């Protein structure tokens, strides 16, 4: 029966093709956004505020909301962080993010919710945040940050 050898070859070919490694895929958007936040925390924890700010859109349109204060622009947001965490006698502490939920709202935008915590020498500060992140040619960046 010539059918059996042909079927066996077909099965072997199918198995080999199916067992071959898939081509490398670029990281998913969710993975890339998690990496953005991981990189921010790592920069913060080594005292690199400018590195932390790399996660934000470098634009006068960046919006940062905390309490009743709205800060517009990358430079103003950096100045706010410096005043709050790097001014004389202040420590940046250790930052971590928890309870992250990343929801894609389109191919180039995502809503991120979570909790933040900064462990300082004499206290622990914490709160919640909601971010709008967008994909730009140079990667994902935070364009809107509402932190409480």
C-alpha positions as CSV (number, residue, x, y, z in Angstrom):
1,X,0.0,0.0,0.0
2,X,1.7,3.2,-1.2
3,X,-0.5,5.3,1.0
4,X,1.1,4.3,4.3
5,X,4.6,5.6,3.5
6,X,3.2,8.8,2.1
7,X,1.0,9.3,5.2
8,X,4.0,8.6,7.5
9,X,6.1,11.1,5.6
10,X,3.3,13.7,5.9
11,X,2.9,13.1,9.6
12,X,6.7,13.3,10.2
13,X,6.9,16.6,8.2
14,X,3.9,18.0,10.1
15,X,5.5,17.1,13.4
16,X,8.8,18.6,12.5
17,X,7.3,21.8,11.2
18,X,5.1,22.1,14.3
19,X,8.0,21.4,16.6
20,X,10.2,24.0,15.1
21,X,10.6,27.1,17.2
22,X,8.4,30.0,16.2
23,X,10.1,33.1,14.9
24,X,10.9,35.7,17.6
25,X,7.9,38.0,18.1
26,X,8.3,41.6,19.3
27,X,7.1,42.0,22.9
28,X,3.4,42.6,23.3
29,X,2.2,46.0,24.1
30,X,1.3,44.9,27.6
31,X,4.8,43.5,28.2
32,X,6.3,46.7,26.8
33,X,4.2,48.9,29.2
34,X,5.1,46.7,32.1
35,X,8.8,47.1,31.1
36,X,8.3,50.9,31.0
37,X,7.0,50.9,34.6
38,X,9.7,48.5,35.7
39,X,12.3,50.8,34.2
40,X,10.8,53.8,36.0
41,X,10.9,52.0,39.4
42,X,14.5,50.9,38.8
43,X,15.6,54.4,37.9
44,X,13.8,55.8,41.0
45,X,15.4,53.3,43.2
46,X,18.9,54.2,42.1
47,X,18.1,57.9,42.6
48,X,17.9,58.7,38.9
49,X,14.9,61.1,38.7
50,X,15.7,62.0,35.0
51,X,15.7,58.3,34.2
52,X,12.4,57.9,36.0
53,X,11.0,60.8,33.9
54,X,12.0,59.0,30.7
55,X,8.8,57.1,31.0
56,X,6.8,60.3,30.5
57,X,6.0,62.0,27.2
58,X,8.5,64.8,26.9
59,X,6.0,67.4,25.9
60,X,4.3,70.5,27.3
61,X,1.1,68.6,26.9
62,X,2.0,66.0,29.5
63,X,-0.6,66.2,32.3
64,X,0.1,65.1,35.9
65,X,-2.7,65.4,38.4
66,X,-2.2,64.8,42.2
67,X,-4.8,65.9,44.7
68,X,-6.1,69.2,43.6
69,X,-3.0,70.2,41.7
70,X,-2.7,69.9,37.9
71,X,0.8,70.1,36.5
72,X,1.2,70.6,32.7
73,X,4.4,69.7,30.9
74,X,7.4,67.4,31.2
75,X,9.7,70.1,32.7
76,X,7.1,71.2,35.3
77,X,6.5,67.6,36.3
78,X,10.2,67.0,36.7
79,X,10.4,70.2,38.8
80,X,7.5,69.0,41.0
81,X,9.2,65.6,41.6
82,X,12.5,67.3,42.4
83,X,10.9,69.6,44.9
84,X,9.0,66.8,46.6
85,X,11.6,64.1,46.6
86,X,15.1,65.6,46.0
87,X,15.0,69.0,47.7
88,X,17.3,69.5,50.7
89,X,16.7,67.0,53.4
90,X,14.4,64.8,51.3
91,X,15.0,61.2,50.3
92,X,13.6,59.5,47.3
93,X,13.1,56.2,49.0
94,X,12.3,52.9,47.3
95,X,9.4,52.8,44.8
96,X,7.4,49.8,43.7
97,X,4.2,49.3,41.8
98,X,1.5,46.8,42.7
99,X,-1.9,45.6,41.5
100,X,-1.2,46.6,37.9
101,X,-4.1,46.4,35.4
102,X,-3.2,47.3,31.8
103,X,-6.1,47.6,29.4
104,X,-5.5,48.3,25.7
105,X,-7.9,50.9,24.4
106,X,-6.5,50.8,20.9
107,X,-3.3,49.7,19.1
108,X,-1.4,52.7,20.3
109,X,-3.0,53.5,23.7
110,X,-3.6,51.9,27.0
111,X,-5.1,52.6,30.4
112,X,-3.0,51.5,33.3
113,X,-4.3,51.3,36.9
114,X,-2.4,50.3,40.0
115,X,-0.9,51.2,43.3
116,X,2.4,52.8,44.2
117,X,4.4,52.7,47.3
118,X,7.5,54.6,48.3
119,X,9.4,53.4,51.4
120,X,11.2,56.4,52.9
121,X,13.5,56.3,55.9
122,X,10.8,57.4,58.4
123,X,7.6,56.5,56.6
124,X,5.8,54.7,53.9
125,X,3.9,56.8,51.3
126,X,1.4,55.0,49.1
127,X,-1.6,55.6,46.9
128,X,-3.3,54.7,43.6
129,X,-2.7,55.9,40.1
130,X,-4.4,55.9,36.7
131,X,-2.2,56.4,33.6
132,X,-2.9,57.0,29.9
133,X,0.0,55.7,27.9
134,X,0.6,56.1,24.2
135,X,2.9,54.4,21.7
136,X,5.2,56.8,20.0
137,X,8.0,56.0,17.4
138,X,10.4,55.8,20.4
139,X,8.2,53.6,22.5
140,X,5.5,53.8,25.1
141,X,5.2,56.9,27.2
142,X,2.9,58.2,29.9
143,X,0.9,61.1,28.6
144,X,-1.6,61.5,31.5
145,X,-0.9,60.6,35.2
146,X,-3.6,60.9,37.9
147,X,-2.0,59.9,41.2
148,X,-3.5,60.0,44.6
